Amino acid sequence: MVRIFSKSAIPAILGAYVQLASSLVIPGIYPPSQSQPNPIVEIYGPLPVTATINSTFAIVPIPLSEARARIPAQYGILTAAYQELLPGWPSDMYPLVVTSALEHDIHGFGIIIPDFTTFRLSFPFVDLLNDGYSNFVYAPVNWMNANVVGILGLTVYGLFTPASTMDPPSDPYAFVPAAQASAPGQVYFNFTEIGGGPNSPTGYVKYTPSGTVDVPWDFVRNVTNQPFTGNGIICDNQIRIFNTRLTQPPFSPIPVSGSVFLDSALYSLKINTNTAKGWLFAAAFLENNFIPCPLLKGYNGAGNS
């Protein structure tokens, strides 16, 4: 007989899993992060999962037909939802979201969870429940540094999560040396998948402060608050909180534009563009882990301003 765990038992099970996985992480393997500490752990306490998430966030326009080919056919795409947030967006294009992110100073289940860095492709505004309203992010692949907690955790959601080397290893971006930068404040991030030989998947981003807002902030708030999944069964409900010191001067979000490159045989994923536009920003988050996706019916993206 298959035993189904009761809802009341889940926190204890998750806590045991996280503590075990955390014990497998080699301390001191990465240099300290330059990101700011978690500003909400004092509010929520040590048991709920909270952290700082520092990230690059960029839209890469791709043909809607290409997005349709990569998102499972049983799920619709809520085109009207993103067109409302992106005035003037071409009807035949889709806003693929590319992020590099560091989850930092992570607290949950009474312990401190090791930081991890990711490079992710996100397909937002997916009608996972086919109700014509609830927005989800479909995220089939997520490259990550060698963090056992993060890799195993994301695998539960159905994300293929290859371990990768990251540059920088402990932050979502670093500044290009002034002598090499094409403009002041230019930043970069790159990764290479571990163990793939000479044809290992690789990717990079390079962004410059743009001085203009090309991606509305409401779009960012909406997308980053959509539950994400890779299997359509279990979802991560990560609630971004944008009213902490992390989004206030001197840490205010910065609009950017620049280049995204990705070469991966997985799903024939290839990107090579210099038309990406987005933001550099950090926020706090409160996370509800391992939620059956149907329980998030009616979720259309939000975010505390």
Backbone bond lengths (Angstrom), bond angles and torsions (degrees), N, CA, C in turn:
res aa  C-N    CA-C-N  psi(-1)  N-CA   C-N-CA  omega(-1)  CA-C   N-CA-C  phi
1 M - - - 1.467 - - 1.524 108.96 -
2 V 1.312 116.26 135.62 1.459 121.01 177.16 1.517 109.23 -80.25
3 R 1.314 117.10 127.61 1.461 121.12 -179.80 1.526 109.63 -96.00
4 I 1.307 116.35 127.00 1.453 122.47 176.69 1.519 108.33 -99.71
5 F 1.320 117.55 125.40 1.457 120.78 -179.89 1.515 110.12 -68.99
6 S 1.307 116.77 140.59 1.460 120.43 176.56 1.510 109.62 -71.78
7 K 1.340 115.62 155.74 1.462 120.41 -179.21 1.517 111.11 -59.77
8 S 1.338 117.20 -35.22 1.462 119.92 -177.89 1.522 112.08 -69.76
9 A 1.336 116.85 -21.06 1.461 119.80 -178.81 1.513 112.89 -85.68
10 I 1.331 117.26 -15.82 1.459 120.34 -172.99 1.527 112.98 -60.08
11 P 1.365 120.53 -46.33 1.468 118.58 -179.45 1.520 113.34 -56.50
12 A 1.340 117.41 -40.89 1.457 120.03 179.93 1.519 111.35 -66.36
13 I 1.341 116.04 -39.86 1.463 120.09 179.17 1.520 110.43 -64.27
14 L 1.334 116.04 -46.01 1.460 120.22 -179.73 1.520 110.93 -63.47
15 G 1.333 115.94 -41.25 1.453 119.15 179.72 1.517 111.89 -61.50
16 A 1.339 116.48 -42.36 1.460 120.22 178.49 1.521 111.19 -63.91
17 Y 1.335 115.75 -41.28 1.475 120.31 178.68 1.526 110.89 -62.19
18 V 1.331 117.04 -46.77 1.458 120.40 -177.54 1.521 110.81 -64.73
19 Q 1.337 117.27 -41.52 1.457 119.60 179.73 1.525 110.97 -63.86
20 L 1.343 116.95 -40.64 1.457 119.81 178.47 1.523 110.56 -64.41
21 A 1.328 116.57 -48.37 1.462 120.02 -178.16 1.523 111.17 -64.01
22 S 1.335 116.58 -38.36 1.462 119.83 -179.93 1.521 111.26 -63.14
23 S 1.327 116.45 -32.70 1.462 119.59 -179.35 1.522 112.47 -68.66
24 L 1.353 116.76 -16.20 1.458 120.92 -179.19 1.518 112.84 -89.89
25 V 1.333 117.80 -8.44 1.455 121.20 -178.77 1.523 109.60 -80.80
26 I 1.315 116.63 131.83 1.465 121.22 -179.96 1.520 108.90 -78.25
27 P 1.347 118.99 117.22 1.464 119.95 -178.35 1.518 111.33 -68.35
28 G 1.336 115.85 147.12 1.446 121.11 174.46 1.507 115.61 76.29
29 I 1.344 117.62 9.81 1.459 119.76 -177.33 1.527 111.77 -71.55
30 Y 1.324 117.54 -25.44 1.459 121.25 -179.80 1.526 109.52 -119.08
31 P 1.335 117.39 151.27 1.468 119.62 176.71 1.521 110.69 -68.66
32 P 1.324 117.44 161.81 1.470 120.01 -179.72 1.524 111.63 -61.77
33 S 1.319 115.25 147.12 1.463 120.85 177.10 1.521 110.63 -77.64
34 Q 1.339 114.87 152.48 1.460 121.10 173.22 1.525 111.65 -90.77
35 S 1.341 117.22 0.02 1.464 121.06 -176.77 1.525 111.21 -74.76
36 Q 1.323 115.21 158.15 1.457 121.67 -178.09 1.529 110.84 -77.39
37 P 1.340 117.41 152.45 1.467 119.96 -178.77 1.526 112.84 -69.60
38 N 1.301 114.60 161.91 1.463 124.35 177.87 1.532 110.02 -58.31
39 P 1.344 118.67 117.43 1.459 119.87 -176.07 1.523 114.86 -90.27
40 I 1.338 118.07 -3.48 1.471 118.91 -173.35 1.521 113.79 -117.00
41 V 1.342 117.72 -1.49 1.456 118.23 -179.20 1.521 110.87 -62.71
42 E 1.334 117.32 -31.70 1.460 119.87 179.05 1.525 111.59 -69.03
43 I 1.328 116.58 -23.97 1.467 120.78 178.85 1.523 110.73 -81.49
44 Y 1.338 116.21 -46.51 1.466 120.68 -172.68 1.522 113.64 -94.18
45 G 1.337 117.42 -16.32 1.446 119.78 178.87 1.518 112.87 85.94
46 P 1.341 117.14 -178.67 1.468 120.98 -170.66 1.522 115.68 -83.38
47 L 1.326 119.11 -10.45 1.463 119.79 -174.64 1.525 113.91 -87.36
48 P 1.344 120.82 -49.82 1.468 119.45 175.68 1.529 110.69 -63.63
49 V 1.324 116.92 151.73 1.462 121.09 178.74 1.524 108.88 -81.80
50 T 1.325 116.06 117.57 1.467 122.68 177.37 1.522 108.45 -135.28
51 A 1.332 116.48 158.58 1.465 120.17 179.85 1.513 109.78 -170.82
52 T 1.315 114.44 171.62 1.461 123.01 162.37 1.522 107.59 -91.09
53 I 1.331 117.31 136.97 1.463 120.40 170.10 1.521 107.90 -123.05
54 N 1.308 115.50 117.20 1.460 123.51 -178.86 1.523 107.01 -107.67
55 S 1.329 118.52 133.24 1.462 117.32 -168.46 1.522 113.76 -155.01
56 T 1.334 113.36 160.09 1.455 121.96 158.50 1.520 106.33 -100.63
57 F 1.323 116.07 145.56 1.473 121.87 -177.76 1.515 106.72 -141.20
58 A 1.329 117.03 119.55 1.459 119.35 -177.87 1.519 110.98 -139.63
59 I 1.319 114.96 145.30 1.459 122.28 171.75 1.528 108.66 -93.23
60 V 1.324 114.91 131.48 1.465 121.61 170.59 1.526 107.14 -116.32
61 P 1.320 118.99 111.41 1.468 119.99 179.61 1.535 110.61 -67.55
62 I 1.332 116.36 128.26 1.463 121.17 173.90 1.523 107.96 -129.80
63 P 1.326 118.37 157.53 1.465 119.26 177.39 1.529 111.09 -57.99
64 L 1.310 116.48 137.84 1.457 120.68 178.04 1.525 110.49 -56.87
65 S 1.312 116.98 -34.17 1.467 120.40 178.99 1.526 111.50 -63.55
66 E 1.338 116.98 -34.16 1.463 120.22 177.81 1.523 110.87 -70.25
67 A 1.337 116.80 -41.49 1.462 119.77 176.03 1.522 110.13 -61.34
68 R 1.325 115.76 -42.33 1.469 120.20 -179.51 1.529 110.80 -61.35
69 A 1.331 117.52 -34.97 1.457 121.33 -179.66 1.524 112.17 -72.34
70 R 1.341 117.84 -23.42 1.457 121.09 -175.98 1.527 113.00 -98.69
71 I 1.312 117.42 -25.31 1.464 121.11 176.25 1.526 107.68 -84.11
72 P 1.341 118.75 132.39 1.467 119.72 -178.39 1.529 112.36 -49.63
73 A 1.327 114.92 138.29 1.466 121.29 -170.31 1.518 113.09 -61.20
74 Q 1.342 117.31 -25.05 1.469 118.94 -177.33 1.529 113.05 -75.50
75 Y 1.326 117.73 -8.43 1.461 121.19 -179.17 1.524 110.14 -106.82
76 G 1.315 115.76 134.55 1.452 120.37 175.24 1.521 111.76 -79.09
77 I 1.316 115.97 171.74 1.466 122.93 174.76 1.521 107.53 -121.23
78 L 1.321 116.50 125.68 1.462 121.87 -175.49 1.530 109.19 -87.10
79 T 1.307 115.73 75.11 1.465 121.17 -174.83 1.523 112.15 -62.58
80 A 1.325 117.35 -36.92 1.467 119.72 -178.58 1.521 110.95 -63.94
81 A 1.342 117.11 -31.37 1.463 120.67 -178.12 1.522 110.90 -66.94
82 Y 1.331 117.92 -45.18 1.473 117.12 -179.23 1.519 112.08 -79.00
83 Q 1.328 117.61 -27.53 1.464 118.57 176.57 1.525 111.38 -67.31
84 E 1.324 116.90 -30.83 1.465 120.15 176.71 1.524 111.05 -67.01
85 L 1.328 116.47 -36.09 1.464 121.04 -178.80 1.524 112.95 -84.08
86 L 1.331 116.81 -17.13 1.469 122.01 -179.35 1.527 108.68 -123.01
87 P 1.329 117.90 78.60 1.472 120.10 -178.03 1.527 111.68 -55.16
88 G 1.325 115.56 133.64 1.454 120.37 179.36 1.514 114.94 82.89
89 W 1.329 117.02 3.56 1.462 119.72 -179.28 1.532 109.94 -64.58
90 P 1.342 119.17 132.70 1.473 121.33 -178.42 1.528 111.78 -61.18
91 S 1.306 116.95 137.13 1.461 121.44 -174.88 1.524 112.90 -67.24
92 D 1.333 117.41 -21.45 1.463 119.97 -178.00 1.528 112.71 -99.03
93 M 1.349 117.21 11.22 1.460 121.26 -179.77 1.525 110.38 -119.35
94 Y 1.334 115.16 158.62 1.466 122.40 -176.94 1.530 108.75 -129.74
95 P 1.349 117.91 140.32 1.471 120.78 -178.60 1.533 112.90 -88.33
96 L 1.326 116.85 84.73 1.459 120.28 171.95 1.524 108.47 -65.17
97 V 1.326 116.84 136.29 1.464 120.96 -178.45 1.531 109.23 -109.05
98 V 1.322 115.73 128.27 1.466 123.09 178.97 1.521 107.78 -116.69
99 T 1.331 116.41 126.66 1.465 120.09 -178.91 1.525 110.71 -132.89
100 S 1.303 115.37 144.33 1.461 121.91 159.47 1.521 105.14 -114.08
101 A 1.325 116.56 136.21 1.465 118.71 -172.12 1.517 110.99 -147.85
102 L 1.316 114.44 147.02 1.460 122.44 172.02 1.520 108.36 -116.57
103 E 1.331 116.74 124.27 1.465 121.27 168.85 1.520 106.40 -94.84
104 H 1.331 115.36 119.74 1.466 122.04 -165.97 1.522 110.62 -128.76
105 D 1.327 115.05 146.15 1.470 121.72 177.96 1.528 109.65 52.04
106 I 1.333 115.11 55.43 1.466 122.32 -174.69 1.523 109.41 -84.75
107 H 1.312 115.97 124.95 1.466 122.07 175.98 1.521 109.02 -117.46
108 G 1.323 116.17 141.61 1.453 120.37 176.70 1.513 110.66 176.20
109 F 1.329 116.40 147.68 1.459 122.34 177.63 1.527 111.67 59.91
110 G 1.344 115.95 25.07 1.450 120.22 176.92 1.512 115.06 81.64
111 I 1.333 117.90 8.17 1.458 120.70 179.93 1.527 109.33 -132.55
112 I 1.337 115.38 169.95 1.462 121.67 172.48 1.526 107.84 -100.24
113 I 1.312 116.19 125.24 1.463 122.78 -175.92 1.526 108.45 -95.67
114 P 1.323 118.74 137.62 1.473 120.33 -178.19 1.529 112.67 -59.90
115 D 1.328 115.50 144.07 1.470 121.51 175.78 1.527 110.87 -58.46
116 F 1.332 116.06 153.29 1.462 119.43 168.69 1.521 110.80 -147.76
117 T 1.337 114.20 153.08 1.461 122.83 -177.62 1.519 109.01 -116.99
118 T 1.345 116.62 140.93 1.458 120.85 -177.13 1.529 111.40 -134.95
119 F 1.326 114.87 157.17 1.461 123.50 168.39 1.521 105.48 -126.83
120 R 1.340 117.19 120.74 1.470 120.38 -169.92 1.518 111.46 -134.80
121 L 1.328 114.33 142.89 1.459 122.07 166.54 1.517 107.83 -102.13
122 S 1.327 116.50 130.14 1.460 121.68 -177.87 1.523 110.21 -123.85
123 F 1.325 114.31 134.07 1.462 121.42 173.90 1.533 107.04 -107.84
124 P 1.338 118.35 95.49 1.468 120.50 -175.95 1.526 111.80 -84.00
125 F 1.336 114.80 173.68 1.464 123.42 176.10 1.532 111.57 61.97
126 V 1.329 114.94 40.11 1.460 120.82 177.04 1.526 108.94 -92.78
127 D 1.324 115.68 131.91 1.469 122.60 -178.82 1.526 108.74 -86.53
128 L 1.319 115.12 70.20 1.459 121.94 -172.86 1.526 112.43 -60.35
129 L 1.328 116.39 -35.44 1.466 121.02 -176.43 1.518 112.36 -97.84
130 N 1.333 116.32 0.66 1.463 121.66 179.49 1.527 112.38 52.95
131 D 1.343 114.53 43.25 1.464 119.26 175.81 1.525 111.72 -107.15
132 G 1.338 116.60 0.17 1.453 120.70 178.02 1.512 114.59 75.11
133 Y 1.340 117.39 11.31 1.465 119.25 -174.57 1.525 112.78 -143.25
134 S 1.328 117.68 -47.22 1.465 121.13 -171.91 1.525 110.62 -71.31
135 N 1.330 116.44 123.29 1.464 122.32 -177.87 1.522 111.14 -94.91
136 F 1.318 116.03 132.06 1.457 122.39 175.01 1.524 109.02 -132.33
137 V 1.326 115.20 157.75 1.462 121.87 171.81 1.523 108.23 -101.70
138 Y 1.326 115.85 126.46 1.457 121.51 171.52 1.526 107.10 -94.62
139 A 1.340 116.27 121.49 1.471 121.37 -174.96 1.523 108.67 -130.82
140 P 1.331 118.10 89.68 1.463 119.75 -173.44 1.520 114.80 -73.28
141 V 1.339 117.83 -26.46 1.465 119.63 -174.94 1.519 109.78 -142.75
142 N 1.333 114.91 144.74 1.459 121.60 -175.84 1.523 107.64 -148.39
143 W 1.318 117.54 109.07 1.461 120.03 177.38 1.526 108.90 -81.03
144 M 1.337 116.70 140.73 1.469 120.82 -172.95 1.519 109.93 -145.53
145 N 1.352 114.71 149.88 1.455 117.04 172.20 1.530 109.50 -67.58
146 A 1.318 116.85 170.02 1.461 121.23 -169.32 1.524 111.13 -74.86
147 N 1.314 116.39 74.97 1.461 123.45 -179.73 1.524 107.75 -118.83
148 V 1.323 116.51 112.25 1.464 121.03 -174.00 1.522 111.55 -62.02
149 V 1.333 117.04 -41.58 1.465 120.47 -179.06 1.520 110.48 -60.06
150 G 1.336 115.89 -50.14 1.455 119.61 -177.36 1.511 112.87 -65.44
151 I 1.335 117.01 -43.99 1.460 120.40 -177.45 1.524 110.95 -63.87
152 L 1.326 117.50 -48.26 1.458 119.65 179.88 1.521 111.25 -66.35
153 G 1.336 116.47 -38.45 1.460 119.36 -179.24 1.511 112.27 -62.45
154 L 1.333 117.41 -46.64 1.463 120.05 -178.64 1.522 111.83 -70.30
155 T 1.331 117.11 -26.98 1.461 119.77 177.68 1.522 111.25 -62.18
156 V 1.328 117.37 -33.36 1.465 120.73 178.15 1.521 110.90 -59.04
157 Y 1.331 116.45 -34.09 1.467 120.31 -179.62 1.526 112.55 -82.07
158 G 1.317 117.12 -0.22 1.455 120.30 179.25 1.511 114.41 88.41
159 L 1.330 117.95 9.64 1.462 120.55 176.78 1.523 109.32 -81.53
160 F 1.313 116.75 127.68 1.459 120.32 169.97 1.519 106.88 -72.31
161 T 1.342 117.25 122.52 1.463 120.96 -168.38 1.520 110.40 -129.00
162 P 1.327 118.07 80.53 1.461 120.53 179.55 1.531 111.44 -72.12
163 A 1.332 116.16 138.27 1.463 120.47 173.93 1.523 109.49 -69.80
164 S 1.329 115.44 140.67 1.463 120.48 -173.10 1.518 110.26 -144.62
165 T 1.313 115.82 156.71 1.456 120.51 168.77 1.522 108.09 -87.95
166 M 1.327 115.43 139.71 1.458 121.42 -176.01 1.526 110.21 -121.58
167 D 1.298 116.45 144.46 1.464 122.37 174.56 1.529 107.79 -134.87
168 P 1.338 117.66 109.55 1.458 127.90 3.67 1.528 111.07 -74.66
169 P 1.329 118.38 157.18 1.459 120.61 -175.24 1.518 114.90 -80.42
170 S 1.326 117.54 -19.96 1.465 119.85 -171.15 1.518 113.68 -127.04
171 D 1.308 117.52 15.68 1.462 121.92 178.44 1.527 108.49 -150.26
172 P 1.338 117.61 162.17 1.462 120.15 -176.93 1.518 113.94 -80.62
173 Y 1.319 116.52 -9.57 1.461 120.91 176.16 1.523 108.42 -166.06
174 A 1.326 115.23 163.33 1.462 121.97 173.58 1.519 107.72 -137.41
175 F 1.302 116.31 159.35 1.464 120.34 -179.66 1.532 110.49 -80.32
176 V 1.319 115.30 134.57 1.456 120.98 173.65 1.531 107.59 -66.83
177 P 1.344 118.52 133.08 1.474 119.31 177.84 1.525 111.01 -52.20
178 A 1.318 115.78 140.07 1.467 121.00 -172.82 1.527 112.55 -53.91
179 A 1.333 116.56 -36.97 1.468 119.42 -177.80 1.525 112.53 -68.59
180 Q 1.351 116.34 -20.19 1.460 120.44 -177.64 1.522 112.98 -106.91
181 A 1.320 117.28 -11.49 1.464 120.91 -174.91 1.524 110.75 -75.17
182 S 1.327 115.57 142.64 1.466 120.07 176.49 1.517 111.79 -81.89
183 A 1.344 116.51 -13.49 1.463 121.71 178.10 1.519 107.95 -160.45
184 P 1.331 118.18 154.94 1.462 120.44 178.62 1.524 111.21 -59.52
185 G 1.332 115.23 139.88 1.456 120.00 175.96 1.510 114.84 81.39
186 Q 1.328 118.25 8.70 1.467 120.34 -179.38 1.532 109.99 -66.92
187 V 1.344 116.20 139.37 1.461 121.72 -178.33 1.526 109.62 -125.85
188 Y 1.340 115.01 162.23 1.466 120.14 178.90 1.519 110.06 -144.49
189 F 1.327 115.20 162.23 1.465 123.31 170.28 1.518 106.39 -155.12
190 N 1.341 117.51 138.75 1.456 118.84 173.58 1.519 110.93 -144.87
191 F 1.332 115.44 161.83 1.455 120.81 179.24 1.523 109.51 -144.28
192 T 1.336 115.25 157.34 1.458 122.68 170.60 1.521 107.99 -138.31
193 E 1.312 116.25 128.06 1.460 120.68 179.83 1.525 109.94 -65.17
194 I 1.329 116.42 139.52 1.461 122.22 -178.35 1.529 110.09 -81.94
195 G 1.340 115.89 137.07 1.459 120.31 170.21 1.505 116.04 85.00
196 G 1.318 118.05 9.63 1.458 120.05 -178.07 1.511 114.53 -97.21
197 G 1.340 117.56 3.00 1.448 119.98 -179.98 1.513 112.26 72.59
198 P 1.332 116.68 -159.28 1.475 119.88 -175.69 1.520 113.87 -65.92
199 N 1.330 116.79 -18.27 1.465 120.05 179.86 1.526 112.22 -104.37
200 S 1.326 116.85 24.48 1.463 120.40 179.58 1.522 110.76 -57.60
201 P 1.342 117.09 138.93 1.462 119.31 173.52 1.522 110.82 -55.18
202 T 1.295 115.64 139.82 1.456 121.31 -179.14 1.518 109.25 -144.06
203 G 1.315 115.58 155.82 1.453 118.95 178.51 1.510 111.04 -160.26
204 Y 1.317 115.60 160.24 1.457 119.44 175.46 1.520 109.68 -154.03
205 V 1.318 114.35 159.31 1.460 121.82 169.54 1.518 107.73 -129.61
206 K 1.326 115.71 150.66 1.464 121.55 174.50 1.523 106.98 -145.58
207 Y 1.328 115.90 118.44 1.461 120.96 -174.03 1.527 110.97 -126.33
208 T 1.336 113.93 151.33 1.454 122.25 177.23 1.521 108.87 -126.21
209 P 1.347 118.98 137.54 1.470 119.51 174.71 1.521 110.31 -52.72
210 S 1.332 115.71 130.73 1.465 119.39 -171.04 1.523 113.78 -96.33
211 G 1.321 117.16 -23.58 1.463 119.36 -178.07 1.512 113.66 78.75
212 T 1.330 117.26 -10.71 1.467 121.58 176.91 1.518 108.65 -128.90
213 V 1.322 115.80 151.74 1.462 121.13 179.15 1.526 108.11 -93.47
214 D 1.327 116.30 103.85 1.461 121.36 -179.61 1.525 112.59 -94.79
215 V 1.326 116.92 -23.43 1.461 122.08 177.90 1.523 107.55 -117.31
216 P 1.327 118.78 113.01 1.468 120.10 -177.41 1.526 111.73 -56.66
217 W 1.319 115.31 140.94 1.462 120.10 -179.27 1.519 111.46 -62.32
218 D 1.319 118.42 -32.20 1.465 120.77 177.59 1.526 111.20 -61.63
219 F 1.323 117.21 -32.97 1.467 120.18 176.32 1.527 109.81 -64.96
220 V 1.325 116.95 -44.64 1.464 121.20 179.58 1.524 110.41 -61.04
221 R 1.309 116.88 -47.72 1.467 121.24 -179.24 1.521 110.82 -60.32
222 N 1.326 116.60 -40.78 1.456 120.07 -178.63 1.529 111.09 -67.18
223 V 1.317 116.71 -51.48 1.464 120.21 -174.96 1.522 111.73 -64.44
224 T 1.328 117.72 -42.59 1.462 119.85 -176.85 1.518 112.31 -70.77
225 N 1.322 117.43 -11.70 1.462 120.56 177.06 1.521 113.34 -105.49
226 Q 1.322 117.87 3.41 1.457 119.46 173.94 1.530 109.42 -76.73
227 P 1.334 118.78 132.78 1.468 119.65 175.27 1.524 110.09 -57.84
228 F 1.330 116.34 144.15 1.463 118.12 -179.62 1.525 111.31 -119.51
229 T 1.331 114.24 153.65 1.456 121.56 -178.86 1.518 109.17 -157.33
230 G 1.320 115.46 156.96 1.451 120.52 172.30 1.510 112.71 -114.36
231 N 1.344 116.21 -13.32 1.463 119.80 -177.76 1.523 114.13 -118.55
232 G 1.338 117.52 -5.81 1.454 120.44 179.18 1.511 114.31 74.21
233 I 1.332 117.27 7.54 1.465 121.43 -176.82 1.525 110.84 -113.42
234 I 1.336 115.99 -53.23 1.460 122.32 -179.34 1.521 108.32 -111.71
235 C 1.330 116.50 133.23 1.464 121.97 -176.47 1.519 111.61 -119.42
236 D 1.305 115.32 150.77 1.460 123.60 170.78 1.523 107.48 -101.86
237 N 1.309 115.83 120.73 1.468 122.51 -179.96 1.532 107.63 -105.01
238 Q 1.332 114.86 85.48 1.465 121.76 -178.19 1.527 108.25 -96.70
239 I 1.308 116.63 114.04 1.462 122.56 -174.73 1.527 108.79 -96.82
240 R 1.324 116.53 109.69 1.466 120.71 178.38 1.525 109.89 -78.11
241 I 1.311 115.72 139.94 1.463 122.49 -178.21 1.526 107.22 -120.77
242 F 1.318 115.79 117.19 1.463 121.17 -169.98 1.533 113.81 -107.81
243 N 1.330 117.34 13.18 1.464 118.16 -178.10 1.529 112.06 -114.13
244 T 1.335 116.91 29.25 1.460 120.79 176.31 1.529 109.77 -103.26
245 R 1.312 115.94 -179.37 1.469 120.14 179.96 1.530 112.12 -63.65
246 L 1.323 117.78 -16.23 1.464 120.47 -178.11 1.520 113.02 -67.81
247 T 1.324 117.42 -22.58 1.469 120.27 179.63 1.525 111.87 -113.97
248 Q 1.325 116.38 18.95 1.461 121.62 177.90 1.532 109.02 -111.35
249 P 1.342 117.99 157.83 1.468 119.74 176.22 1.526 110.60 -53.23
250 P 1.311 118.90 137.73 1.475 128.44 7.42 1.526 114.07 -90.68
251 F 1.347 117.17 17.04 1.466 120.58 -175.80 1.529 112.23 -109.02
252 S 1.317 117.70 23.83 1.467 120.73 -177.39 1.531 110.82 -60.24
253 P 1.344 117.77 147.13 1.466 120.97 176.55 1.529 111.74 -56.47
254 I 1.331 115.99 146.13 1.467 122.72 -177.04 1.524 109.13 -120.12
255 P 1.337 118.70 120.77 1.470 119.80 175.36 1.526 110.55 -71.34
256 V 1.344 115.80 139.94 1.463 120.74 -176.57 1.524 110.57 -139.20
257 S 1.323 114.93 166.26 1.462 121.94 170.93 1.520 107.65 -145.85
258 G 1.338 116.26 159.21 1.451 117.20 179.95 1.506 114.52 163.19
259 S 1.348 115.28 -146.20 1.459 122.61 -168.44 1.522 111.69 -113.44
260 V 1.329 114.88 145.33 1.464 122.74 172.05 1.523 107.53 -132.36
261 F 1.330 115.46 131.64 1.464 120.95 176.63 1.519 108.58 -130.40
262 L 1.314 116.93 135.29 1.460 122.37 174.44 1.517 108.17 -146.60
263 D 1.329 115.72 131.84 1.462 121.29 175.48 1.520 107.41 -131.85
264 S 1.326 116.27 106.14 1.454 121.78 -177.96 1.515 109.43 -143.32
265 A 1.329 115.67 132.92 1.463 119.48 176.69 1.524 111.16 -70.29
266 L 1.342 116.32 -21.94 1.454 120.07 -179.24 1.518 109.99 -63.00
267 Y 1.313 116.89 122.10 1.465 122.60 -178.24 1.529 111.84 57.31
268 S 1.357 116.99 16.96 1.473 120.86 -176.34 1.526 111.01 53.46
269 L 1.331 115.32 43.27 1.460 120.48 -177.34 1.522 109.96 -80.20
270 K 1.297 116.57 114.05 1.459 121.53 177.99 1.526 108.86 -139.56
271 I 1.326 115.22 127.17 1.464 121.91 177.04 1.521 107.51 -132.58
272 N 1.296 116.53 135.49 1.466 120.69 174.17 1.526 106.79 -152.22
273 T 1.315 115.71 93.32 1.458 119.98 -173.67 1.516 110.69 -142.57
274 N 1.306 116.19 150.91 1.467 121.00 172.37 1.524 110.40 -116.57
275 T 1.339 116.13 22.78 1.467 120.89 -177.72 1.526 112.60 -111.16
276 A 1.337 117.39 13.76 1.464 119.91 179.71 1.528 110.41 -69.03
277 K 1.327 115.46 143.36 1.470 121.22 179.17 1.518 108.75 -138.86
278 G 1.329 116.07 142.62 1.452 118.01 -178.41 1.511 113.51 179.92
279 W 1.337 114.76 -138.68 1.463 121.33 -172.82 1.526 110.50 -146.09
280 L 1.333 114.92 154.63 1.456 123.61 160.79 1.518 106.33 -107.34
281 F 1.323 117.02 128.06 1.469 117.80 179.75 1.525 110.03 -163.80
282 A 1.316 113.80 160.70 1.459 121.77 172.29 1.519 108.32 -123.79
283 A 1.319 115.69 154.19 1.465 121.87 177.21 1.521 107.80 -152.42
284 A 1.306 115.36 165.36 1.460 120.21 169.84 1.522 108.48 -90.52
285 F 1.330 116.27 159.10 1.464 117.89 171.18 1.516 111.33 -142.32
286 L 1.321 113.46 151.75 1.461 124.97 171.40 1.521 105.68 -116.58
287 E 1.325 117.30 129.04 1.469 119.90 -168.88 1.521 111.82 -120.41
288 N 1.330 114.24 132.08 1.459 122.11 170.38 1.523 107.16 -105.58
289 N 1.321 116.01 112.49 1.457 120.93 -171.93 1.519 112.80 -93.12
290 F 1.345 114.42 148.81 1.457 123.39 167.47 1.526 112.35 56.14
291 I 1.334 115.44 51.83 1.460 122.11 -178.77 1.532 108.94 -94.65
292 P 1.335 119.37 128.95 1.466 119.37 171.94 1.530 109.56 -56.76
293 C 1.316 116.86 125.06 1.469 120.81 -171.96 1.529 113.77 -53.84
294 P 1.341 120.19 -39.53 1.470 118.73 -179.27 1.526 114.07 -59.89
295 L 1.350 117.62 -22.22 1.466 119.78 178.73 1.523 111.82 -70.40
296 L 1.321 117.53 -13.37 1.462 121.59 -179.70 1.524 111.73 -99.18
297 K 1.300 116.85 19.58 1.464 121.95 177.00 1.523 109.70 -56.82
298 G 1.310 116.57 135.93 1.454 121.91 -179.19 1.509 113.88 93.72
299 Y 1.338 117.22 -7.45 1.464 121.16 -179.48 1.523 108.95 -74.07
300 N 1.312 116.66 124.04 1.472 118.41 -179.27 1.522 112.83 -126.05
301 G 1.344 115.28 23.97 1.465 118.73 179.28 1.509 110.24 82.11
302 A 1.323 116.15 138.52 1.460 119.85 -178.24 1.511 108.01 -152.75
303 G 1.326 115.75 -126.43 1.460 120.58 -179.29 1.506 110.26 126.05
304 N 1.313 115.89 131.37 1.454 120.15 178.41 1.516 109.48 -78.32
305 S 1.333 117.09 123.21 1.467 120.34 -177.01 1.518 111.03 -81.95
